[in-house]
Amino acid sequence: MKKTTGAALILIISVMLIIAGCGNSTNNSTNNSNSNETKSKNDETKKVEAVSGASEASYTPYDQLKDKYDIIIVGAGGAGMSAALEAKEKGLNPVILEKMPVAGGNTTKSSSGMNASATKFQKEQGIEDSNDLFYEQTLKGGHDTNDKEMLRFFVDNSASAIDWLDSIGIRLNNITITGGMNEKRTHRPEDGSAVGQYLVKGLVKNLQEKGIPLFVNADVKELTQTDGKVSGVKVIFNQADEKMITASAVIVTTGGFGSNKEMIAEVRPDLEGYVTTNQIGSTGDGIKMIEQVGGTTVDMDQIQVHPTVQQEKSYLIGEAVRGEGALLISSEGTRFTNELDTRDKVTAAINTLPEKSAFLVFDSGVKSRAKAIQQYEKMGFVIQGETIEALAKEMNVPADKLKTTMDTWNSSVKAKVDAEFGRTTGMDNDLSGAPYYAIKIGPGVHYTMGGVKINTNTEVLNKDGKAIPGLFAAGEVTGGLHGENRIGGNSVAEIIIFGRQAGIKSAEFVKAK
């Protein structure tokens, strides 16, 4: 009751402050006698916003922590939250421990969408697809090095993952295409916006509704074992308070190691100095903890470099921009590759350019279809020209060459034949809708394909290929699924498909004890 009253009081104060701020805005800069009062109000407004944000996220207060749960989930990204929801659905009592101050992890930064085949939304829109096609194209994209058993499970359970999300209010029915795919199977929110924040918001909302505890600033340092079984964790709250929490099973969903420069340099010294698109919490903690209890790893040197990263802020420019028709343009004003080839090949093409960078060029039509561009604009990445020649001036590239390149491309779209580079996808619309836009990009470390070895039950395996009792893992912390190259849109699919599986299989393990 006290909490409810307090929240209401904060809301009233917030409204009053906003009204007061509007009324005094013209006088604050000239009336020194109001400066202290204004500063006080601004400080109070920040406090209110901070409280409102925390309240909206509904993270569980520390005083509600228990000593034991049925299942402990380490990491509050898409995989961890999906696992928690499935475990709860099975009647168990899960808890999520997240080391960062907010939930979401790298999932929040996901942009393009979620790949899935033979879905109800594809069928509704007349898109012909099959699990076999999805399997074959992903295997080809991974250079035939993918774990085939994991990949088969992945594609065969992709449509049901879309259905599951839809059943809990997360609707991904806007479909586009990403590099390495021949069919439209990248599912996005209905308005075409970036998938990550929408997904995280929806999953957190479901956690709240189900009463699943989610603790932030909870840094798990160690997995504990009893009689050869993983039986809990050692966790430090708010960088100070250490606790031992026990459980009948633990699911590790801590993500990869894309922000750990030391780990990257150890396995891939050639990537030293690259920017990274990863959130700062992606430091490989889960991999290290699992290795300490006997888990083994696979494909650790397979690190994906994404070709289109805004370099100054290390921000990913999602593949959906190219999927909706954007071109890659060099400083000469010309194309130099098939923009929707696999990420490794597009990256290699950019790296052959003298400046090792390029521009994504697109028109107002692409901007209207790829809603993530709105965010890129807010961050100051997008340059604009009312004509192609005006855009070329802003890009500092030869206007005549850029105009010729665009005219050639529009003719290719009309003829449905890209004679220059053999592109066959992302050609539904030409680039003739003024104004025109560009974003300067270069390669950046994006995704770590390697990680701990699991089976299709998401059980963590030891060096002998046997499951470690009580230990499960899902998401980017695991390895093998993607082989040597990940297809854009497959990571979001992976966290939902294997996150759900981890929740289901860990619940079965607990009930069987």
ZAMARGU-4260 file (C-alpha; in steps of 0.2 Angstrom, whole numbers, plus 5000, padded with zeros to 4 digits):
<rodrens>
0) 5000/5000/5000 | 5014/5012/5004 | 5023/5008/4988 | 5006/5012/4978 | 5004/5028/4987
5) 5022/5033/4984 | 5021/5030/4966 | 5005/5040/4964 | 5013/5054/4973 | 5028/5054/4962
10) 5017/5054/4947 | 5007/5069/4953 | 5024/5078/4957 | 5030/5074/4940 | 5015/5082/4931
15) 5016/5097/4942 | 5034/5099/4938 | 5031/5097/4919 | 5017/5111/4920 | 5029/5122/4931
20) 5043/5119/4919 | 5032/5124/4904 | 5026/5140/4912 | 5043/5146/4917 | 5053/5141/4902
25) 5054/5158/4895 | 5060/5166/4911 | 5073/5154/4918 | 5087/5161/4907 | 5085/5179/4912
30) 5078/5178/4930 | 5093/5174/4941 | 5082/5173/4957 | 5073/5158/4950 | 5090/5148/4945
35) 5091/5139/4962 | 5073/5134/4961 | 5074/5129/4943 | 5089/5118/4947 | 5080/5110/4961
40) 5065/5106/4950 | 5076/5099/4936 | 5085/5088/4949 | 5068/5082/4956 | 5062/5079/4938
45) 5077/5068/4935 | 5073/5058/4951 | 5055/5056/4946 | 5061/5050/4928 | 5073/5038/4936
50) 5060/5031/4948 | 5047/5030/4934 | 5059/5020/4923 | 5063/5008/4936 | 5045/5006/4940
55) 5040/5003/4922 | 5053/4989/4920 | 5047/4982/4937 | 5063/4974/4942 | 5062/4963/4958
60) 5067/4972/4974 | 5083/4964/4982 | 5073/4961/4998 | 5062/4948/4989 | 5077/4937/4985
65) 5075/4919/4991 | 5089/4906/4995 | 5082/4893/4984 | 5072/4892/4967 | 5068/4878/4956
70) 5078/4885/4942 | 5091/4899/4941 | 5092/4908/4925 | 5109/4918/4922 | 5106/4932/4910
75) 5090/4942/4905 | 5092/4943/4887 | 5079/4935/4875 | 5085/4917/4878 | 5084/4919/4897
80) 5067/4927/4897 | 5060/4914/4885 | 5067/4900/4896 | 5059/4908/4912 | 5042/4909/4904
85) 5042/4891/4898 | 5048/4885/4915 | 5034/4895/4924 | 5022/4888/4911 | 5027/4870/4917
90) 5023/4875/4935 | 5040/4878/4942 | 5048/4893/4951 | 5061/4901/4941 | 5072/4917/4944
95) 5082/4927/4933 | 5099/4935/4938 | 5105/4949/4927 | 5122/4957/4930 | 5118/4973/4920
100) 5107/4987/4927 | 5093/4983/4914 | 5086/4968/4906 | 5089/4964/4887 | 5107/4962/4884
105) 5112/4961/4866 | 5094/4956/4861 | 5089/4975/4864 | 5102/4979/4850 | 5094/4967/4837
110) 5088/4976/4822 | 5084/4966/4807 | 5072/4953/4813 | 5069/4934/4817 | 5071/4921/4803
115) 5058/4907/4803 | 5051/4896/4789 | 5034/4890/4784 | 5026/4902/4796 | 5007/4907/4797
120) 5012/4925/4792 | 5022/4919/4777 | 5007/4909/4771 | 4995/4923/4774 | 5006/4934/4763
125) 5008/4921/4749 | 5027/4918/4753 | 5032/4900/4748 | 5045/4893/4760 | 5050/4877/4769
130) 5061/4871/4783 | 5071/4861/4771 | 5075/4877/4761 | 5079/4887/4777 | 5091/4872/4782
135) 5100/4872/4766 | 5103/4890/4764 | 5109/4892/4782 | 5120/4877/4780 | 5127/4885/4764
140) 5129/4902/4773 | 5139/4893/4787 | 5150/4885/4774 | 5143/4867/4778 | 5151/4868/4796
145) 5136/4870/4806 | 5131/4857/4819 | 5118/4848/4808 | 5108/4841/4822 | 5106/4858/4830
150) 5102/4866/4814 | 5088/4854/4810 | 5080/4856/4827 | 5082/4875/4824 | 5073/4876/4807
155) 5060/4864/4812 | 5055/4874/4827 | 5056/4891/4820 | 5038/4893/4815 | 5031/4887/4832
160) 5043/4900/4840 | 5034/4914/4829 | 5017/4906/4835 | 5022/4906/4853 | 5028/4924/4853
165) 5011/4929/4844 | 5002/4920/4858 | 5010/4931/4871 | 5007/4947/4862 | 5023/4949/4852
170) 5018/4949/4834 | 5031/4948/4821 | 5021/4948/4804 | 5031/4961/4794 | 5042/4950/4783
175) 5058/4955/4774 | 5074/4947/4768 | 5093/4946/4774 | 5109/4942/4766 | 5112/4923/4762
180) 5093/4920/4761 | 5083/4917/4745 | 5066/4919/4753 | 5057/4932/4763 | 5058/4924/4781
185) 5064/4938/4792 | 5050/4942/4803 | 5049/4960/4811 | 5036/4970/4821 | 5020/4975/4812
190) 5026/4992/4809 | 5043/4987/4802 | 5053/4993/4817 | 5069/4986/4824 | 5065/4969/4833
195) 5076/4970/4848 | 5067/4983/4859 | 5050/4977/4854 | 5055/4959/4859 | 5063/4964/4876
200) 5048/4975/4881 | 5036/4961/4877 | 5045/4948/4886 | 5048/4959/4901 | 5029/4963/4901
205) 5025/4944/4901 | 5038/4941/4916 | 5028/4954/4926 | 5011/4946/4922 | 5018/4929/4927
210) 5026/4936/4943 | 5043/4929/4938 | 5057/4938/4948 | 5070/4947/4939 | 5085/4954/4948
215) 5097/4966/4940 | 5114/4971/4946 | 5116/4953/4950 | 5133/4947/4944 | 5134/4928/4945
220) 5152/4924/4947 | 5152/4905/4949 | 5142/4889/4946 | 5141/4878/4962 | 5140/4859/4962
225) 5134/4846/4974 | 5137/4827/4971 | 5142/4830/4953 | 5127/4840/4949 | 5125/4859/4946
230) 5116/4865/4961 | 5116/4884/4961 | 5126/4900/4959 | 5137/4912/4969 | 5131/4930/4965
235) 5136/4947/4970 | 5123/4960/4971 | 5126/4979/4968 | 5145/4975/4967 | 5145/4972/4986
240) 5133/4959/4993 | 5138/4941/4990 | 5125/4927/4991 | 5124/4908/4988 | 5108/4903/4979
245) 5103/4885/4977 | 5092/4877/4963 | 5088/4860/4955 | 5094/4867/4939 | 5103/4882/4931
250) 5101/4889/4914 | 5116/4900/4907 | 5110/4913/4895 | 5124/4926/4897 | 5127/4930/4878
255) 5144/4929/4869 | 5161/4938/4872 | 5160/4952/4858 | 5165/4965/4871 | 5179/4956/4878
260) 5194/4962/4869 | 5206/4950/4877 | 5196/4935/4873 | 5194/4941/4855 | 5213/4944/4853
265) 5217/4927/4861 | 5207/4918/4847 | 5207/4930/4833 | 5222/4942/4834 | 5218/4948/4817
270) 5202/4957/4824 | 5212/4968/4836 | 5207/4986/4834 | 5189/4983/4827 | 5175/4992/4835
275) 5161/4981/4842 | 5142/4982/4841 | 5140/4972/4857 | 5133/4979/4873 | 5147/4981/4887
280) 5140/4966/4897 | 5145/4953/4883 | 5161/4948/4891 | 5160/4929/4890 | 5157/4926/4909
285) 5145/4911/4906 | 5158/4902/4895 | 5171/4904/4908 | 5160/4898/4922 | 5154/4883/4912
290) 5172/4878/4908 | 5176/4878/4927 | 5163/4865/4930 | 5168/4854/4915 | 5159/4861/4900
295) 5168/4862/4884 | 5168/4874/4869 | 5166/4874/4850 | 5171/4886/4836 | 5178/4899/4848
300) 5188/4907/4834 | 5173/4909/4823 | 5169/4928/4826 | 5157/4937/4814 | 5162/4954/4808
305) 5146/4964/4802 | 5149/4974/4787 | 5138/4989/4791 | 5143/4997/4807 | 5143/5016/4811
310) 5161/5017/4817 | 5160/5032/4828 | 5147/5025/4840 | 5150/5007/4835 | 5131/5005/4831
315) 5125/4992/4820 | 5115/4997/4804 | 5103/4982/4802 | 5103/4971/4787 | 5085/4975/4784
320) 5090/4992/4776 | 5099/4982/4762 | 5085/4970/4762 | 5073/4984/4758 | 5084/4989/4744
325) 5099/5000/4749 | 5115/4999/4740 | 5133/4999/4746 | 5143/5013/4737 | 5161/5016/4738
330) 5170/5033/4738 | 5171/5032/4719 | 5152/5033/4719 | 5150/5015/4712 | 5144/4998/4718
335) 5157/4985/4722 | 5148/4970/4728 | 5131/4960/4730 | 5125/4969/4745 | 5115/4954/4751
340) 5128/4941/4750 | 5133/4933/4766 | 5141/4944/4779 | 5158/4937/4778 | 5159/4941/4759
345) 5152/4958/4760 | 5164/4962/4774 | 5178/4956/4763 | 5172/4967/4749 | 5172/4982/4760
350) 5190/4978/4766 | 5197/4978/4749 | 5192/4996/4747 | 5207/5008/4751 | 5197/5017/4764
355) 5189/5000/4771 | 5173/5009/4773 | 5158/5013/4762 | 5140/5021/4761 | 5123/5013/4762
360) 5113/5023/4750 | 5094/5023/4749 | 5078/5033/4745 | 5063/5038/4755 | 5054/5022/4750
365) 5067/5011/4760 | 5066/5024/4774 | 5047/5021/4775 | 5049/5002/4775 | 5064/5000/4787
370) 5058/5009/4803 | 5075/5007/4811 | 5081/5021/4800 | 5071/5033/4812 | 5083/5028/4826
375) 5098/5030/4815 | 5092/5048/4811 | 5090/5052/4829 | 5108/5047/4832 | 5114/5058/4818
380) 5120/5045/4806 | 5110/5049/4791 | 5114/5062/4778 | 5101/5068/4766 | 5100/5076/4748
385) 5084/5081/4739 | 5092/5075/4723 | 5105/5061/4720 | 5118/5075/4715 | 5114/5084/4731
390) 5117/5068/4741 | 5133/5065/4732 | 5139/5082/4737 | 5136/5078/4755 | 5144/5061/4753
395) 5159/5069/4745 | 5158/5057/4730 | 5158/5060/4711 | 5140/5066/4707 | 5140/5059/4689
400) 5146/5042/4695 | 5133/5041/4709 | 5119/5046/4697 | 5125/5033/4684 | 5126/5020/4697
405) 5108/5024/4703 | 5101/5024/4686 | 5109/5007/4682 | 5102/5000/4697 | 5084/5006/4694
410) 5085/4998/4677 | 5091/4982/4685 | 5077/4982/4697 | 5065/4985/4682 | 5073/4970/4672
415) 5075/4960/4688 | 5093/4956/4683 | 5108/4963/4692 | 5121/4961/4678 | 5135/4969/4688
420) 5135/4958/4704 | 5121/4945/4702 | 5110/4951/4716 | 5093/4943/4716 | 5085/4948/4732
425) 5080/4965/4739 | 5074/4971/4722 | 5056/4973/4724 | 5057/4992/4723 | 5069/5004/4714
430) 5078/5019/4722 | 5068/5033/4714 | 5059/5041/4728 | 5067/5058/4733 | 5074/5063/4745
435) 5089/5052/4746 | 5099/5046/4760 | 5116/5039/4765 | 5125/5032/4781 | 5143/5029/4781
440) 5148/5012/4788 | 5163/5000/4790 | 5165/4982/4797 | 5164/4979/4816 | 5165/4964/4828
445) 5146/4958/4829 | 5144/4941/4834 | 5153/4926/4842 | 5148/4910/4834 | 5158/4900/4846
450) 5153/4895/4864 | 5149/4881/4875 | 5144/4864/4867 | 5126/4859/4870 | 5114/4846/4863
455) 5096/4849/4856 | 5090/4847/4874 | 5101/4862/4878 | 5110/4852/4890 | 5128/4857/4892
460) 5141/4844/4887 | 5158/4839/4894 | 5173/4834/4884 | 5166/4817/4883 | 5150/4823/4875
465) 5140/4819/4891 | 5127/4830/4898 | 5132/4839/4915 | 5118/4836/4926 | 5107/4851/4931
470) 5116/4863/4918 | 5108/4870/4903 | 5112/4884/4891 | 5105/4894/4876 | 5108/4909/4865
475) 5125/4916/4860 | 5134/4908/4875 | 5133/4892/4865 | 5142/4887/4849 | 5140/4876/4834
480) 5123/4881/4827 | 5130/4894/4815 | 5146/4886/4810 | 5159/4898/4802 | 5146/4912/4797
485) 5129/4917/4804 | 5115/4922/4793 | 5107/4939/4799 | 5090/4936/4808 | 5096/4918/4814
490) 5102/4924/4831 | 5085/4931/4837 | 5077/4915/4831 | 5091/4905/4841 | 5087/4914/4857
495) 5069/4911/4856 | 5069/4893/4850 | 5083/4887/4861 | 5078/4898/4876 | 5061/4890/4876
500) 5069/4873/4874 | 5080/4877/4889 | 5065/4881/4900 | 5055/4866/4895 | 5070/4853/4897
505) 5076/4860/4913 | 5058/4859/4920 | 5057/4841/4915 | 5074/4838/4923 | 5068/4846/4939
510) 5052/4836/4939 | 5061/4820/4936 | 5072/4822/4952
</rodrens>
